[in-house]
Amino acid sequence: MQNIEKYFPKLTDEQRRQFAALDALYHEWNEKINVISRKDIDNLYPHHVLHSLAIARMLTFRPGTRILDFGTGGGFPGIPLAILFPECQFKMIDGTGKKIRVVQEVAKSIGLRNCVAEHLRGEDEHDHFDFVVSRAVMPLPDLVKIVRKNISKKSSNALPNGILCLKGGAVQAEVAPFRHIVQMQPISDWFDDEWFKEKYCIYLPM
């Protein structure tokens, strides 16, 4: 929790309660359904929660924004973002049903009312959203092909509607087809933990 409060000091009491509850919930569910590497579960806050919140450093979503978390896995980046932006609406989808069950139970346990989680492949999602967020689900060109249909044409945020994704390592080849419009921000510019070196938040307007 210190990692979260260090970089997001203006949390409400309710947001602090929700973030604090994630530790026990993910430890409990991870024993039943492995959604986070067992070697990494003790790094839940820096490696998963704070990493997800890097998207909030790239863009502060305005109230009413609709966001699709594509390939959410155990609920990242969707659940941390839904806590941080209670006036936005989140839909979290994943092709693995047992992972969606974890997301549903975690969201229910902490009282998140601004999100839904559904067992669904991205190809079968046909609703429209302001932004699609993801966390290293697949190469960016492949992601664009699937979610282009889901981006609403009417923008209301500081950045035009598009994709916000979290990537690590050598991503230059992935972003090369979009080099004239993509923005690639090193997360280490925002968070000083050594783990964030060579990790990026990538924004692609659609």
N, C-alpha and C positions, 0 to 999 in steps of 0.2 A: 504493500500500500504506500510506503514512503516514496517509491518510484512514481506512483500516480500523482500523489499530492505535491511532489516536488515540481512537476511540470504543469499540473493543472490545479493550482491553489484555490480556484474560485468554485469548487464543487459545492453543491448543496449537501445538507445532512443526509438527504435521501440518496443522493448519488454516492456519497461515501459509504453508506450502509450497503448499497447494492454492489459496489466494487469490492468491499471487504468480504462480502458473502461468497464471492466467486472461488476463493481459495478452498474452502472446505467442500463446496459443491463439486468442483472439478476433481479434487482428490477422490471423493466418494464415487463419482461416476466413472472415473478413469480406471478404477478397480474392476468395474463391470464391463465397460466398453472402452477400448483403448482409442481415445481420440487425440491424445497428446502422448508423445514418446515418454515412457516411464522414466527414462533418464533425465527428461526435461521438465517434468511436472512441477518440481520444486522451483523452477524458474518461471512459473506461470505469469507473474506480473511483468517482469522486464521483457521476456521473450515472446509473450503472447498478447497480454492486455495492453501494455505500453506500445508495443509494436503496432497493434491495430490502431491505436490512437494517433499514430503518425499522420494518418489521413486527415485528422482534424487540424493538424498544423498546416497542411496544404490548403484546406478549405474549411471554413466555418459554415456548416449547412444552415440555411435560413429555415425558420419554422414552416412546416408544410411540405418540405422537400421529401420526395419519395426515392428510396434507395434500395437497390437489389444487391444482396450479398451472394455472389455467384460462387458455388463450391465452398460453402461455409465451413465444412468439416464439423468441428465441435463448437462453432459459433464465432469464428474469428474471420474478419474483423467486426462482424455484425453486432454481437452482444455488447462489447465495450462502446461502440459508436452509438448504439441505441440508448445506453445509459447516459452518455454524454449529451445526446441530442434528443431529449424526451418529447420535443414538439415536432419531430420528424417521424416518418413512417418507414419501417424497414421490413423487407421480405428476405428471408434467408432460405436458400435452396441448396440441396445436395443430392447426388445420385445414390448415396448410401443411406438407407433408411434408419439404421441404428444410430448413426451420427445425428440425424435430425431429431431422433428421440431425446438425445442428450440436450440438444439446443432447446427443445420444447420444455423439458423439465427444469433446466437452469433458468430460463426466462420466467417460467411460472413461479419458481421458488423465490426469485428476487422481486417479483411483482412488476415485471416489464409489460406494459400495456400497449406499446407502440411498435410491436413487431410480431410477425408470424413466421413460422418455419414449416417448410413443406418438402416432402420427399419428391424431388422433381429434377430431371435433367434439364440443363440450360436450353437445349434445343426445343424443349416442350413448354418453355415459359414464353407466353405471348403478351403479357401485360407491358405497360410502358412506365418508365421510371426516369427521374432526372439524372441519376448517376448509377453506374454499376461499380461495385467495389469487389476486390478479390485479393487473395493472399497467395501468390505463387501457385495458382491452380494449373496454368498451362501457358505455353508461349503466347505472347501478346497478339501476334497475327491470328492465331487460332481463336483466341478469346474474342477478338474484334468480329470475326466472321459469325460467331454465334450470337453475340449480344447487340450487334448493330440494330437489329429489329426492335430491341427493347428500349432504346433511348428516345425519350420524348423530345419533340422538336421545340417546344416552348421552354425557354430558360428563365430562371428567376434568381439565380445565385450570382456571386461575384465572378465565377468562372462559368463559361458555357457548359451545357450538359455534356457528359461524356463518361469516360472510364477513369477510375482512380485505383491503382493496384500497387501492391507491395511486392518488391522483387529484391533478390540478392545476387551478388556475384557479377559475372560478366554478362551484362544485359544489352550491350551495344548492338549485337546482331539482331536482337528482338525488336529494338526500337528503330533500327535503321530504315525500315519501310515508311516510318512516320516522322523522320528526322526533322522535317520542316515545321511540324506542328506540336510535337511531343514536348512535355516538360519533365525533366528527370531531376529530382531533388534528393541529395544525400541526407538520409535520416540523421546521420551523425552531426549535421548542422544544427539539429534541434535537441537531440538527446546525447549526452556525453558518455554513455556507457560504451565500453570497448566493443561489445557485441554488435552494435549498430554500424560499425565500419563496413563499407562495401554493401550497405543495404540502402534501397532507394524507394521513394514514393514517386510513382509515375502517373502523370496526368495526360490523358489523350482526349481532346475535344472530339465530339462526333457530330 
